[in-house]
Amino acid sequence: MKHYLAVDIGASSGRHILGTVRDGKIELEEVYRFENGQTRKDGHDCWDIEKLVASVKAGIDEAARRAEIESIGIDTWGVDFVLLDAEGGLCSDAVAYRDARTKGADAEIERDVMSFAELYSRCGIQKAPFNTIYQLWALKKEHPEQLERAARFLMVPEYLNYRLTGNIVHEYTDSSTTSLLDAARKDWDFDLIERLGLPKRIFGKLEMPGAAVGEYKGIKVVLPAMHDTGSAYLAVPARDDRAVYLSSGTWSLLGVENDRAITTPESCAANFTNEGGAWGRYRYLKNIMGLWMIQSVRRELNGVKYVEGKGGEATDRALASLSDYERGREYSFGDLAAAAQGASGFATVVDVNDGRFLNPDSMIGEVAKAAAEAGAAPKTVGELMQCVYISLAKCYADAIRRLSAITGKAYTSVNIVGGGCQDAHLNRLTAEATGLEVFAGPVEGTAIGNLIVQMIVGGEFADLAEARMAIPR
């Protein structure tokens, strides 16, 4: 029996999951888990990239002690990158996408290079302050010497593969999140790159999921859909083509799969994105703030900092405004969902896609301010959480209505995958807000999608349709 290893890394944690096929079904075993976070470095929020490398290697070593591994695949979040010099060493920090360095970059590009309408017609990627195009623009202004020195541009999972194998292989799905690809051609838009004043030499040939990277300690390393959403969408057990997919984690990625990019003015106005999918498909979706809001509230309630080196005065003030906050209590996600249900009468809705929630000093304080502006500020933990919950559900419903109008399809169900599918309260509110049937699971959707690509390469399945039939329900 062959064993395949998915290394699935999110903004808060990573996990190594072994997958096998037994009696026609995919079976999973988590063998290693590690924390991921950010630290303050030279005025920016950065990933501890060397700690990530060490964690990835430690997890692989642990998995190899348990089973003989056929292949390894790594997936992570999108948009973030590092630069390598001619000797293969880092010549930039791994600045995190929630860092504030991109402030104003979109307006400067629209003034000096091209309008967003033109940019969208070329790349099909929604406007978001953290997009790689804006990060590179900010880097060019702050540290032009790093770009001058750079020989290669690598997305975060590509760098992890490089540290495992010594080989540089660029992957399509993750690179599509940069806003630097021609959506129709599925390749770098070198005219755009040149107009941005970026060195064309650093952007290498793109490969599709399934391509070989090299070996780590004799184990094959292959490309899954390296963008975690690309992997998650592969694992959606949709019953038909009228299903909306919702990958629910730190971000909520809501949309469908298409065989062509939609870059119309209507799509641009709705700010939908066309991210690259496995085998050249497109994930047409809306990026929604997601469980980041709930995760951030929980961290603050439990006295945990997301970024080392940042102060907590804003959090202290926000906590003091909640009449039932219990200092020293360990709040679980279940506790927060139960508190929200107990405050079901609280009806204030906020715009969860407002940039104020991207990286606030205090999520609790920012939600409270936004709710006060919208009608009434929450006074208890339950009211705070119910505000977040109903606001997420409303955003999902609004996105599905816009999606239906653009595609001309009437959708009949929502398939929720990822860790967020375990939140029964949010699932119920989503069903009520959308009026659609909601199906939850699988929980480890991203890891399963990662494994599916490896298993197809390994000969376990003939194609995606056959692999999806093997997903545990």
C-alpha positions as a Markdown table, in Angstrom:
| # | Residue | x | y | z |
|---|---|---|---|---|
| 1 | Met | 0.0 | 0.0 | 0.0 |
| 2 | Lys | 1.4 | 3.4 | -1.0 |
| 3 | His | 1.6 | 6.3 | 1.4 |
| 4 | Tyr | 1.5 | 9.9 | 0.3 |
| 5 | Leu | 2.3 | 12.9 | 2.5 |
| 6 | Ala | 0.4 | 16.2 | 2.3 |
| 7 | Val | 2.1 | 19.2 | 4.1 |
| 8 | Asp | -0.7 | 21.7 | 4.5 |
| 9 | Ile | 0.4 | 25.0 | 6.0 |
| 10 | Gly | -2.0 | 27.8 | 7.0 |
| 11 | Ala | -1.5 | 31.2 | 8.6 |
| 12 | Ser | -1.7 | 29.9 | 12.1 |
| 13 | Ser | -0.5 | 26.3 | 11.9 |
| 14 | Gly | 0.7 | 23.5 | 9.7 |
| 15 | Arg | 0.0 | 19.8 | 9.6 |
| 16 | His | 1.5 | 16.7 | 7.9 |
| 17 | Ile | -1.1 | 14.2 | 6.8 |
| 18 | Leu | -0.4 | 10.7 | 5.5 |
| 19 | Gly | -2.9 | 9.5 | 2.9 |
| 20 | Thr | -3.5 | 6.0 | 1.6 |
| 21 | Val | -6.2 | 4.4 | -0.6 |
| 22 | Arg | -7.9 | 1.4 | 1.1 |
| 23 | Asp | -10.9 | -0.4 | -0.5 |
| 24 | Gly | -11.4 | 2.4 | -2.9 |
| 25 | Lys | -11.5 | 5.2 | -0.2 |
| 26 | Ile | -8.9 | 7.8 | 0.8 |
| 27 | Glu | -7.8 | 7.3 | 4.4 |
| 28 | Leu | -6.0 | 10.0 | 6.4 |
| 29 | Glu | -3.6 | 10.1 | 9.4 |
| 30 | Glu | -2.3 | 13.3 | 10.9 |
| 31 | Val | 1.3 | 12.6 | 12.0 |
| 32 | Tyr | 2.7 | 16.0 | 12.8 |
| 33 | Arg | 1.4 | 19.5 | 13.7 |
| 34 | Phe | 3.2 | 22.7 | 14.3 |
| 35 | Glu | 2.4 | 26.4 | 15.1 |
| 36 | Asn | 2.9 | 29.1 | 12.5 |
| 37 | Gly | 2.9 | 32.8 | 13.2 |
| 38 | Gln | 4.6 | 36.1 | 12.6 |
| 39 | Thr | 7.3 | 38.2 | 14.2 |
| 40 | Arg | 8.0 | 41.9 | 13.9 |
| 41 | Lys | 11.3 | 42.5 | 12.0 |
| 42 | Asp | 12.7 | 45.8 | 10.6 |
| 43 | Gly | 9.3 | 47.5 | 11.0 |
| 44 | His | 7.3 | 44.7 | 9.2 |
| 45 | Asp | 5.2 | 41.7 | 10.1 |
| 46 | Cys | 7.2 | 38.7 | 8.8 |
| 47 | Trp | 6.9 | 34.9 | 8.6 |
| 48 | Asp | 9.7 | 33.1 | 10.4 |
| 49 | Ile | 10.7 | 31.3 | 7.2 |
| 50 | Glu | 13.5 | 29.3 | 8.7 |
| 51 | Lys | 11.3 | 28.0 | 11.4 |
| 52 | Leu | 8.8 | 27.0 | 8.7 |
| 53 | Val | 11.5 | 25.1 | 6.9 |
| 54 | Ala | 12.6 | 23.3 | 10.1 |
| 55 | Ser | 9.0 | 22.4 | 10.9 |
| 56 | Val | 8.4 | 21.0 | 7.4 |
| 57 | Lys | 11.5 | 18.8 | 7.6 |
| 58 | Ala | 10.7 | 17.6 | 11.1 |
| 59 | Gly | 7.2 | 16.6 | 10.1 |
| 60 | Ile | 8.5 | 14.7 | 7.0 |
| 61 | Asp | 11.1 | 12.9 | 9.1 |
| 62 | Glu | 8.3 | 11.9 | 11.6 |
| 63 | Ala | 6.1 | 10.6 | 8.8 |
| 64 | Ala | 9.0 | 8.7 | 7.3 |
| 65 | Arg | 9.5 | 6.9 | 10.6 |
| 66 | Arg | 5.9 | 5.7 | 10.4 |
| 67 | Ala | 5.6 | 4.7 | 6.8 |
| 68 | Glu | 7.4 | 4.3 | 3.5 |
| 69 | Ile | 6.3 | 7.5 | 1.6 |
| 70 | Glu | 5.7 | 7.5 | -2.1 |
| 71 | Ser | 5.7 | 11.3 | -2.5 |
| 72 | Ile | 5.4 | 14.7 | -0.7 |
| 73 | Gly | 3.4 | 17.7 | -1.7 |
| 74 | Ile | 3.3 | 21.1 | 0.0 |
| 75 | Asp | 0.5 | 23.7 | -0.1 |
| 76 | Thr | 0.3 | 27.1 | 1.7 |
| 77 | Trp | -1.6 | 30.4 | 1.5 |
| 78 | Gly | -1.0 | 32.5 | -1.5 |
| 79 | Val | 0.5 | 36.0 | -2.4 |
| 80 | Asp | 3.6 | 35.9 | -0.2 |
| 81 | Phe | 7.1 | 35.4 | -1.5 |
| 82 | Val | 10.9 | 35.7 | -1.0 |
| 83 | Leu | 13.7 | 36.7 | -3.3 |
| 84 | Leu | 16.9 | 34.7 | -3.9 |
| 85 | Asp | 20.2 | 36.1 | -5.0 |
| 86 | Ala | 22.5 | 34.5 | -7.6 |
| 87 | Glu | 24.0 | 32.2 | -5.0 |
| 88 | Gly | 20.6 | 30.9 | -3.9 |
| 89 | Gly | 20.5 | 32.7 | -0.6 |
| 90 | Leu | 17.7 | 34.9 | 0.6 |
| 91 | Cys | 17.9 | 38.6 | -0.2 |
| 92 | Ser | 14.5 | 39.6 | 1.2 |
| 93 | Asp | 12.4 | 38.9 | 4.2 |
| 94 | Ala | 9.3 | 36.8 | 4.0 |
| 95 | Val | 7.0 | 39.8 | 4.7 |
| 96 | Ala | 3.4 | 38.6 | 5.6 |
| 97 | Tyr | 0.4 | 39.7 | 3.6 |
| 98 | Arg | -1.3 | 41.4 | 6.5 |
| 99 | Asp | 1.6 | 43.9 | 6.8 |
| 100 | Ala | 0.8 | 47.5 | 6.2 |
| 101 | Arg | 3.6 | 48.2 | 3.7 |
| 102 | Thr | 1.2 | 48.0 | 0.7 |
| 103 | Lys | -0.9 | 51.0 | 1.9 |
| 104 | Gly | -1.6 | 53.3 | -1.1 |
| 105 | Ala | 0.2 | 50.9 | -3.6 |
| 106 | Asp | -3.0 | 50.3 | -5.6 |
| 107 | Ala | -3.6 | 54.0 | -6.1 |
| 108 | Glu | 0.0 | 54.6 | -7.2 |
| 109 | Ile | -0.1 | 51.8 | -9.7 |
| 110 | Glu | -3.5 | 53.0 | -11.1 |
| 111 | Arg | -2.0 | 56.5 | -11.4 |
| 112 | Asp | 1.4 | 55.6 | -12.8 |
| 113 | Val | 1.0 | 52.3 | -14.7 |
| 114 | Met | -2.6 | 51.3 | -15.6 |
| 115 | Ser | -6.2 | 51.5 | -14.3 |
| 116 | Phe | -7.5 | 48.7 | -12.2 |
| 117 | Ala | -10.1 | 47.9 | -14.9 |
| 118 | Glu | -7.2 | 47.3 | -17.4 |
| 119 | Leu | -5.3 | 45.3 | -14.8 |
| 120 | Tyr | -8.3 | 43.1 | -14.1 |
| 121 | Ser | -9.0 | 42.5 | -17.8 |
| 122 | Arg | -5.5 | 41.1 | -18.0 |
| 123 | Cys | -5.1 | 39.1 | -14.8 |
| 124 | Gly | -8.6 | 38.6 | -13.6 |
| 125 | Ile | -7.6 | 38.9 | -9.9 |
| 126 | Gln | -9.7 | 40.8 | -7.4 |
| 127 | Lys | -8.3 | 44.0 | -5.8 |
| 128 | Ala | -7.0 | 43.2 | -2.3 |
| 129 | Pro | -4.3 | 45.3 | -0.5 |
| 130 | Phe | -2.2 | 42.2 | 0.1 |
| 131 | Asn | -1.9 | 41.1 | -3.6 |
| 132 | Thr | 1.7 | 40.3 | -4.6 |
| 133 | Ile | 1.7 | 43.1 | -7.2 |
| 134 | Tyr | 1.2 | 45.6 | -4.4 |
| 135 | Gln | 3.8 | 44.0 | -2.2 |
| 136 | Leu | 6.4 | 44.1 | -5.0 |
| 137 | Trp | 5.5 | 47.7 | -5.7 |
| 138 | Ala | 6.1 | 48.6 | -2.0 |
| 139 | Leu | 9.3 | 46.6 | -2.0 |
| 140 | Lys | 10.6 | 48.4 | -5.0 |
| 141 | Lys | 10.1 | 51.7 | -3.2 |
| 142 | Glu | 11.5 | 50.7 | 0.1 |
| 143 | His | 14.3 | 48.3 | -0.9 |
| 144 | Pro | 15.1 | 48.7 | -4.6 |
| 145 | Glu | 18.5 | 47.1 | -3.8 |
| 146 | Gln | 16.8 | 43.8 | -3.0 |
| 147 | Leu | 15.2 | 43.6 | -6.5 |
| 148 | Glu | 18.5 | 44.7 | -8.1 |
| 149 | Arg | 20.3 | 41.9 | -6.3 |
| 150 | Ala | 17.5 | 39.3 | -6.9 |
| 151 | Ala | 18.0 | 36.4 | -9.3 |
| 152 | Arg | 14.8 | 34.5 | -8.5 |
| 153 | Phe | 11.3 | 35.2 | -7.2 |
| 154 | Leu | 9.7 | 32.3 | -5.3 |
| 155 | Met | 6.3 | 32.0 | -3.7 |
| 156 | Val | 6.5 | 30.6 | -0.1 |
| 157 | Pro | 5.7 | 27.0 | -0.9 |
| 158 | Glu | 8.2 | 27.1 | -3.8 |
| 159 | Tyr | 10.9 | 28.2 | -1.4 |
| 160 | Leu | 10.0 | 25.3 | 0.9 |
| 161 | Asn | 10.4 | 22.9 | -2.0 |
| 162 | Tyr | 13.7 | 24.6 | -2.9 |
| 163 | Arg | 15.0 | 24.0 | 0.7 |
| 164 | Leu | 13.9 | 20.3 | 0.5 |
| 165 | Thr | 15.3 | 19.5 | -3.0 |
| 166 | Gly | 17.7 | 22.3 | -4.0 |
| 167 | Asn | 15.5 | 22.7 | -7.2 |
| 168 | Ile | 13.5 | 25.8 | -8.1 |
| 169 | Val | 10.2 | 24.9 | -9.7 |
| 170 | His | 7.4 | 27.5 | -10.1 |
| 171 | Glu | 3.8 | 26.4 | -9.8 |
| 172 | Tyr | 0.8 | 27.8 | -11.6 |
| 173 | Thr | -2.0 | 27.9 | -9.0 |
| 174 | Asp | 0.0 | 29.8 | -6.4 |
| 175 | Ser | 1.6 | 32.1 | -8.9 |
| 176 | Ser | -1.9 | 33.1 | -10.2 |
| 177 | Thr | -2.5 | 34.9 | -6.9 |
| 178 | Thr | 0.2 | 37.5 | -7.7 |
| 179 | Ser | -1.9 | 39.5 | -10.2 |
| 180 | Leu | 1.0 | 39.2 | -12.6 |
| 181 | Leu | -0.3 | 36.4 | -14.8 |
| 182 | Asp | -2.1 | 36.8 | -18.1 |
| 183 | Ala | -5.3 | 34.9 | -17.1 |
| 184 | Ala | -6.1 | 33.7 | -20.6 |
| 185 | Arg | -2.6 | 32.4 | -21.4 |
| 186 | Lys | -1.9 | 31.1 | -17.9 |
| 187 | Asp | 1.6 | 32.6 | -17.9 |
| 188 | Trp | 3.5 | 35.7 | -16.7 |
| 189 | Asp | 2.3 | 39.0 | -18.2 |
| 190 | Phe | 5.8 | 40.2 | -19.0 |
| 191 | Asp | 4.5 | 43.5 | -20.5 |
| 192 | Leu | 2.8 | 44.3 | -17.2 |
| 193 | Ile | 5.9 | 43.2 | -15.2 |
| 194 | Glu | 8.1 | 45.5 | -17.4 |
| 195 | Arg | 5.7 | 48.4 | -17.0 |
| 196 | Leu | 5.8 | 48.0 | -13.2 |
| 197 | Gly | 9.5 | 48.3 | -13.3 |
| 198 | Leu | 10.2 | 44.8 | -12.1 |
| 199 | Pro | 13.0 | 42.7 | -13.4 |
| 200 | Lys | 11.7 | 40.1 | -15.8 |
| 201 | Arg | 14.6 | 37.8 | -15.1 |
| 202 | Ile | 13.3 | 36.7 | -11.7 |
| 203 | Phe | 10.1 | 35.1 | -12.9 |
| 204 | Gly | 10.7 | 31.5 | -14.1 |
| 205 | Lys | 8.7 | 29.0 | -16.2 |
| 206 | Leu | 5.5 | 27.9 | -14.6 |
| 207 | Glu | 4.5 | 24.2 | -14.1 |
| 208 | Met | 1.1 | 22.7 | -13.5 |
| 209 | Pro | 0.2 | 20.5 | -10.5 |
| 210 | Gly | 1.6 | 17.0 | -10.9 |
| 211 | Ala | 5.0 | 18.1 | -12.1 |
| 212 | Ala | 8.1 | 16.7 | -10.4 |
| 213 | Val | 10.3 | 18.9 | -8.2 |
| 214 | Gly | 13.0 | 16.6 | -7.0 |
| 215 | Glu | 13.7 | 14.4 | -3.9 |
| 216 | Tyr | 14.1 | 14.9 | -0.2 |
| 217 | Lys | 16.0 | 12.0 | 1.5 |
| 218 | Gly | 15.1 | 9.8 | -1.4 |
| 219 | Ile | 11.4 | 10.7 | -1.4 |
| 220 | Lys | 9.8 | 12.2 | -4.5 |
| 221 | Val | 8.5 | 15.8 | -4.1 |
| 222 | Val | 5.8 | 16.7 | -6.5 |
| 223 | Leu | 3.6 | 19.8 | -7.1 |
| 224 | Pro | 0.0 | 19.6 | -5.8 |
| 225 | Ala | -2.1 | 22.7 | -6.3 |
| 226 | Met | 0.3 | 24.7 | -4.1 |
| 227 | His | -2.2 | 27.4 | -3.3 |
| 228 | Asp | -4.3 | 25.9 | -0.5 |
| 229 | Thr | -7.6 | 27.0 | -1.9 |
| 230 | Gly | -6.7 | 25.3 | -5.2 |
| 231 | Ser | -6.2 | 22.0 | -3.2 |
| 232 | Ala | -9.4 | 22.5 | -1.2 |
| 233 | Tyr | -11.5 | 23.0 | -4.3 |
| 234 | Leu | -10.3 | 19.6 | -5.6 |
| 235 | Ala | -11.8 | 17.9 | -2.5 |
| 236 | Val | -15.3 | 19.3 | -2.8 |
| 237 | Pro | -17.8 | 16.4 | -3.2 |
| 238 | Ala | -20.4 | 18.5 | -5.1 |
| 239 | Arg | -23.5 | 16.6 | -6.3 |
| 240 | Asp | -23.8 | 18.7 | -9.5 |
| 241 | Asp | -22.7 | 21.9 | -11.3 |
| 242 | Arg | -25.2 | 24.0 | -9.4 |
| 243 | Ala | -23.2 | 23.7 | -6.2 |
| 244 | Val | -21.3 | 26.7 | -4.7 |
| 245 | Tyr | -18.0 | 25.8 | -3.0 |
| 246 | Leu | -17.0 | 27.4 | 0.2 |
| 247 | Ser | -13.5 | 26.7 | 1.5 |
| 248 | Ser | -13.9 | 27.8 | 5.1 |
| 249 | Gly | -10.7 | 28.6 | 7.1 |
| 250 | Thr | -8.8 | 31.7 | 8.0 |
| 251 | Trp | -10.3 | 33.0 | 4.8 |
| 252 | Ser | -13.7 | 32.1 | 3.4 |
| 253 | Leu | -13.2 | 31.4 | -0.4 |
| 254 | Leu | -16.7 | 31.2 | -2.0 |
| 255 | Gly | -17.2 | 30.4 | -5.6 |
| 256 | Val | -17.3 | 27.8 | -8.4 |
| 257 | Glu | -14.9 | 26.2 | -10.9 |
| 258 | Asn | -14.9 | 27.4 | -14.5 |
| 259 | Asp | -13.1 | 26.4 | -17.7 |
| 260 | Arg | -12.4 | 30.0 | -18.7 |
| 261 | Ala | -11.6 | 33.2 | -16.9 |
| 262 | Ile | -14.4 | 35.8 | -16.5 |
| 263 | Thr | -12.8 | 39.3 | -16.7 |
| 264 | Thr | -15.8 | 41.3 | -17.7 |
| 265 | Pro | -16.5 | 44.8 | -16.3 |
| 266 | Glu | -19.4 | 43.3 | -14.3 |
| 267 | Ser | -17.1 | 40.8 | -12.7 |
| 268 | Cys | -14.5 | 43.5 | -12.0 |
| 269 | Ala | -17.2 | 45.7 | -10.3 |
| 270 | Ala | -18.2 | 42.7 | -8.1 |
| 271 | Asn | -14.5 | 42.1 | -7.3 |
| 272 | Phe | -14.6 | 38.4 | -8.0 |
| 273 | Thr | -11.3 | 36.7 | -8.7 |
| 274 | Asn | -10.1 | 34.1 | -11.3 |
| 275 | Glu | -7.4 | 32.1 | -9.5 |
| 276 | Gly | -5.6 | 29.3 | -11.3 |
| 277 | Gly | -6.8 | 25.8 | -10.6 |
| 278 | Ala | -5.3 | 22.3 | -11.1 |
| 279 | Trp | -5.1 | 21.2 | -14.7 |
| 280 | Gly | -5.6 | 24.7 | -16.0 |
| 281 | Arg | -9.1 | 25.3 | -14.6 |
| 282 | Tyr | -10.1 | 28.5 | -12.9 |
| 283 | Arg | -11.4 | 29.0 | -9.4 |
| 284 | Tyr | -13.9 | 31.8 | -9.7 |
| 285 | Leu | -14.6 | 33.1 | -6.3 |
| 286 | Lys | -15.0 | 35.9 | -3.7 |
| 287 | Asn | -12.4 | 36.3 | -1.0 |
| 288 | Ile | -14.2 | 36.9 | 2.3 |
| 289 | Met | -12.5 | 37.8 | 5.6 |
| 290 | Gly | -13.6 | 34.5 | 7.1 |
| 291 | Leu | -12.8 | 32.8 | 10.3 |
| 292 | Trp | -9.8 | 35.1 | 10.8 |
| 293 | Met | -12.3 | 37.3 | 12.7 |
| 294 | Ile | -13.4 | 34.5 | 15.0 |
| 295 | Gln | -9.8 | 33.3 | 15.4 |
| 296 | Ser | -8.6 | 36.8 | 16.3 |
| 297 | Val | -11.3 | 37.4 | 18.8 |
| 298 | Arg | -10.5 | 34.0 | 20.5 |
| 299 | Arg | -6.8 | 34.9 | 20.7 |
| 300 | Glu | -7.6 | 38.2 | 22.3 |
| 301 | Leu | -9.9 | 36.6 | 24.8 |
| 302 | Asn | -7.3 | 34.1 | 25.7 |
| 303 | Gly | -4.4 | 36.6 | 25.9 |
| 304 | Val | -2.5 | 35.3 | 22.9 |
| 305 | Lys | -0.7 | 37.6 | 20.5 |
| 306 | Tyr | -0.8 | 36.9 | 16.8 |
| 307 | Val | 2.4 | 38.9 | 16.0 |
| 308 | Glu | 5.3 | 38.7 | 18.4 |
| 309 | Gly | 6.5 | 42.2 | 19.3 |
| 310 | Lys | 3.1 | 44.0 | 19.0 |
| 311 | Gly | 1.5 | 45.6 | 22.0 |
| 312 | Gly | -2.0 | 44.8 | 23.4 |
| 313 | Glu | -3.3 | 48.1 | 24.8 |
| 314 | Ala | -6.1 | 48.1 | 22.2 |
| 315 | Thr | -7.1 | 44.6 | 23.3 |
| 316 | Asp | -7.1 | 45.6 | 27.0 |
| 317 | Arg | -9.5 | 48.5 | 26.2 |
| 318 | Ala | -11.8 | 46.3 | 24.1 |
| 319 | Leu | -12.0 | 43.5 | 26.7 |
| 320 | Ala | -12.9 | 46.0 | 29.4 |
| 321 | Ser | -16.0 | 46.9 | 27.3 |
| 322 | Leu | -17.4 | 43.3 | 27.5 |
| 323 | Ser | -19.5 | 42.9 | 30.7 |
| 324 | Asp | -19.2 | 39.1 | 30.9 |
| 325 | Tyr | -15.5 | 38.7 | 29.9 |
| 326 | Glu | -13.8 | 36.3 | 32.3 |
| 327 | Arg | -10.1 | 37.0 | 32.5 |
| 328 | Gly | -8.0 | 33.8 | 32.7 |
| 329 | Arg | -10.7 | 31.7 | 31.1 |
| 330 | Glu | -9.6 | 29.5 | 28.1 |
| 331 | Tyr | -12.4 | 30.2 | 25.5 |
| 332 | Ser | -12.8 | 27.4 | 22.9 |
| 333 | Phe | -14.4 | 27.8 | 19.5 |
| 334 | Gly | -17.3 | 25.8 | 20.9 |
| 335 | Asp | -17.7 | 28.3 | 23.7 |
| 336 | Leu | -17.8 | 31.2 | 21.3 |
| 337 | Ala | -20.4 | 29.5 | 19.1 |
| 338 | Ala | -22.5 | 28.8 | 22.2 |
| 339 | Ala | -22.2 | 32.3 | 23.4 |
| 340 | Ala | -23.4 | 33.6 | 19.9 |
| 341 | Gln | -26.4 | 31.3 | 20.0 |
| 342 | Gly | -27.3 | 32.7 | 23.4 |
| 343 | Ala | -27.3 | 36.2 | 21.9 |
| 344 | Ser | -29.4 | 35.3 | 18.9 |
| 345 | Gly | -31.5 | 38.5 | 19.3 |
| 346 | Phe | -28.5 | 40.7 | 18.6 |
| 347 | Ala | -28.9 | 41.8 | 14.9 |
| 348 | Thr | -26.3 | 44.4 | 14.1 |
| 349 | Val | -24.4 | 43.5 | 10.8 |
| 350 | Val | -21.0 | 44.8 | 9.8 |
| 351 | Asp | -19.2 | 44.6 | 6.4 |
| 352 | Val | -16.7 | 41.7 | 7.0 |
| 353 | Asn | -14.8 | 42.7 | 3.9 |
| 354 | Asp | -14.0 | 46.1 | 5.2 |
| 355 | Gly | -10.2 | 46.6 | 5.3 |
| 356 | Arg | -10.4 | 47.6 | 8.9 |
| 357 | Phe | -10.6 | 43.9 | 9.8 |
| 358 | Leu | -7.5 | 42.8 | 7.9 |
| 359 | Asn | -4.9 | 43.5 | 10.6 |
| 360 | Pro | -6.4 | 45.6 | 13.4 |
| 361 | Asp | -4.7 | 46.3 | 16.7 |
| 362 | Ser | -7.7 | 44.7 | 18.3 |
| 363 | Met | -10.3 | 42.7 | 16.4 |
| 364 | Ile | -12.7 | 42.9 | 19.3 |
| 365 | Gly | -12.4 | 46.7 | 19.4 |
| 366 | Glu | -12.7 | 47.0 | 15.6 |
| 367 | Val | -15.8 | 44.9 | 15.4 |
| 368 | Ala | -17.3 | 46.8 | 18.3 |
| 369 | Lys | -16.6 | 50.2 | 16.6 |
| 370 | Ala | -18.0 | 49.0 | 13.3 |
| 371 | Ala | -21.1 | 47.6 | 15.0 |
| 372 | Ala | -21.6 | 50.9 | 16.8 |
| 373 | Glu | -21.5 | 52.8 | 13.5 |
| 374 | Ala | -24.0 | 50.3 | 12.0 |
| 375 | Gly | -26.5 | 50.5 | 14.8 |
| 376 | Ala | -25.5 | 49.0 | 18.2 |
| 377 | Ala | -22.2 | 48.0 | 19.8 |
| 378 | Pro | -22.0 | 44.5 | 21.4 |
| 379 | Lys | -21.8 | 44.6 | 25.2 |
| 380 | Thr | -21.1 | 40.9 | 25.8 |
| 381 | Val | -19.0 | 38.1 | 24.3 |
| 382 | Gly | -22.1 | 36.5 | 22.9 |
| 383 | Glu | -23.3 | 39.7 | 21.2 |
| 384 | Leu | -19.8 | 40.3 | 19.8 |
| 385 | Met | -19.7 | 36.7 | 18.3 |
| 386 | Gln | -23.3 | 36.8 | 17.0 |
| 387 | Cys | -22.4 | 40.1 | 15.2 |
| 388 | Val | -19.5 | 38.3 | 13.5 |
| 389 | Tyr | -21.5 | 35.2 | 12.7 |
| 390 | Ile | -24.5 | 36.9 | 11.1 |
| 391 | Ser | -22.2 | 39.3 | 9.2 |
| 392 | Leu | -20.3 | 36.3 | 7.7 |
| 393 | Ala | -23.5 | 34.5 | 6.7 |
| 394 | Lys | -24.9 | 37.7 | 5.1 |
| 395 | Cys | -21.7 | 38.2 | 3.1 |
| 396 | Tyr | -21.9 | 34.6 | 1.9 |
| 397 | Ala | -25.5 | 35.2 | 0.7 |
| 398 | Asp | -24.7 | 38.4 | -1.0 |
| 399 | Ala | -21.7 | 36.8 | -2.8 |
| 400 | Ile | -23.9 | 34.0 | -4.1 |
| 401 | Arg | -26.4 | 36.4 | -5.4 |
| 402 | Arg | -23.7 | 38.3 | -7.3 |
| 403 | Leu | -22.2 | 35.0 | -8.5 |
| 404 | Ser | -25.5 | 33.9 | -9.9 |
| 405 | Ala | -26.1 | 37.2 | -11.7 |
| 406 | Ile | -22.7 | 37.1 | -13.3 |
| 407 | Thr | -22.7 | 33.4 | -14.4 |
| 408 | Gly | -26.4 | 33.2 | -15.2 |
| 409 | Lys | -26.8 | 30.1 | -13.0 |
| 410 | Ala | -29.3 | 29.4 | -10.3 |
| 411 | Tyr | -27.3 | 27.6 | -7.5 |
| 412 | Thr | -29.0 | 25.0 | -5.3 |
| 413 | Ser | -26.5 | 24.1 | -2.6 |
| 414 | Val | -23.4 | 25.1 | -0.8 |
| 415 | Asn | -20.6 | 22.7 | -0.1 |
| 416 | Ile | -18.4 | 23.8 | 2.8 |
| 417 | Val | -15.0 | 22.2 | 3.3 |
| 418 | Gly | -12.1 | 22.9 | 5.6 |
| 419 | Gly | -12.0 | 23.5 | 9.4 |
| 420 | Gly | -14.9 | 25.9 | 9.3 |
| 421 | Cys | -17.3 | 23.2 | 8.2 |
| 422 | Gln | -17.3 | 22.0 | 11.8 |
| 423 | Asp | -19.0 | 25.1 | 13.0 |
| 424 | Ala | -22.7 | 24.1 | 13.1 |
| 425 | His | -23.9 | 27.5 | 14.1 |
| 426 | Leu | -22.3 | 29.2 | 11.1 |
| 427 | Asn | -23.5 | 26.4 | 8.8 |
| 428 | Arg | -27.1 | 26.9 | 10.1 |
| 429 | Leu | -26.9 | 30.7 | 9.7 |
| 430 | Thr | -25.5 | 30.2 | 6.2 |
| 431 | Ala | -28.4 | 28.0 | 5.2 |
| 432 | Glu | -30.8 | 30.5 | 6.5 |
| 433 | Ala | -29.2 | 33.5 | 4.8 |
| 434 | Thr | -28.8 | 31.8 | 1.4 |
| 435 | Gly | -31.9 | 29.8 | 1.4 |
| 436 | Leu | -29.8 | 26.9 | 0.0 |
| 437 | Glu | -29.1 | 23.4 | 1.2 |
| 438 | Val | -25.7 | 23.3 | 3.0 |
| 439 | Phe | -23.4 | 20.2 | 3.0 |
| 440 | Ala | -20.5 | 20.1 | 5.4 |
| 441 | Gly | -17.2 | 18.3 | 4.9 |
| 442 | Pro | -14.6 | 17.1 | 4.5 |
| 443 | Val | -12.8 | 18.9 | 7.3 |
| 444 | Glu | -9.3 | 18.2 | 5.8 |
| 445 | Gly | -10.3 | 19.4 | 2.4 |
| 446 | Thr | -7.1 | 21.1 | 1.6 |
| 447 | Ala | -4.9 | 18.1 | 2.6 |
| 448 | Ile | -7.2 | 15.7 | 0.6 |
| 449 | Gly | -6.9 | 17.9 | -2.5 |
| 450 | Asn | -3.2 | 17.9 | -2.1 |
| 451 | Leu | -3.2 | 14.2 | -1.8 |
| 452 | Ile | -5.5 | 13.7 | -4.8 |
| 453 | Val | -2.9 | 15.2 | -7.2 |
| 454 | Gln | -0.2 | 13.0 | -5.7 |
| 455 | Met | -2.4 | 10.0 | -6.0 |
| 456 | Ile | -3.3 | 10.6 | -9.6 |
| 457 | Val | 0.4 | 11.0 | -10.3 |
| 458 | Gly | 1.0 | 7.8 | -8.4 |
| 459 | Gly | -1.5 | 5.8 | -10.4 |
| 460 | Glu | -4.1 | 5.4 | -7.7 |
| 461 | Phe | -6.8 | 7.2 | -9.7 |
| 462 | Ala | -7.3 | 7.8 | -13.4 |
| 463 | Asp | -8.6 | 11.3 | -13.0 |
| 464 | Leu | -10.2 | 13.9 | -10.7 |
| 465 | Ala | -13.7 | 12.5 | -11.1 |
| 466 | Glu | -12.6 | 9.0 | -9.9 |
| 467 | Ala | -10.6 | 10.5 | -7.0 |
| 468 | Arg | -13.6 | 12.6 | -5.8 |
| 469 | Met | -15.6 | 9.4 | -5.6 |
| 470 | Ala | -13.0 | 8.1 | -3.1 |
| 471 | Ile | -13.3 | 11.1 | -0.7 |
| 472 | Pro | -14.6 | 10.0 | 2.7 |
| 473 | Arg | -18.1 | 11.5 | 3.2 |
